[in-house]
Amino acid sequence: QLQLVESGGGLVQPGGSLRLSCAGSGNSLDYYAIGWFRQAPGKEREGVSCIGGSDGSTFYADSVKGRFTISRDNAKNTGNLQMNSLKPEDTGVYYCKSYVYWGQGTQVTVSS
């Protein structure tokens, strides 16, 4: 069974940056897409970005295009989300998902 653990969240000022990581254990992430989702208070969970397993193709929600960059390191069994030019509306709990497995989430708060 695959287990996913997110890290890297925190409090940052508008315009700042954070790098989230999603560490897999118990199974290899190599062949699976990795997706990042977020959930703001009172809102539904939404997809932010994903990266393919075989070809590494990427997808970004319009709201984060040009600011966020998704990547993966198969040697370390991890996925990463570099978030730049953060805005208050990026605040929420960020989750990674691979296959049918979810991480527990990491809080990102963008506030001055």
ABEGO torsion letter per residue (X at the ends): XBBBBBBGBEBBBBGBBBBBBBBBBGBBAAABBBBBBBBBBGBBBBBABBBBAAAGBBBBBAAABGABBBBBBAAAGBBBBBBBGBBAAABEBBBBBBEABBBAEBBBBBBX
